[in-house]
Amino acid sequence: MILGANPPLLTPQFYYLNPGTYSISDKNGSVIFFQGYGLTATFQNWTIVGNGNLNSPSKLSTTFTVTGPLVLTAIYI
């Protein structure tokens, strides 16, 4: 899963994943522009809520393990 791919993923995306370990990356590297609001934001970290683990939450590319229901979020400020 790559955020910032073409087309950009600036809206929520939902995926059903089997338990296991997956990688995720923010391809753009940090700054994004929310055209509808005229705002820019910089990547801060990844967060999870639910059943799983997140490695290296502050890195643009990381891995996460799913063991049950899980929400993974990219935080931009």
C-alpha positions, 0 to 999 in steps of 0.5 A: 500500500503506497500513499501518494501514489497516482492517483493520490490517496487523500481520502479514507481508504478501507482494506480487508486484510488477513492476519499477517505483516504488511508494509506501508509507505508515504511515497510523497515524503512529507508535504501534502496539499489539501486543495479544497481547504487551501492547506498544506500539511507535513507527515508526522507519524503512523498510528494504530487502534485495535489488534496489531503492532506498528514498527517505526511509527515516525518513518515514512515507510514501515511495517505493521502486523494485523492480528484482528480488527485494526485501524491504521492512520497517517497523521499530518500536521 
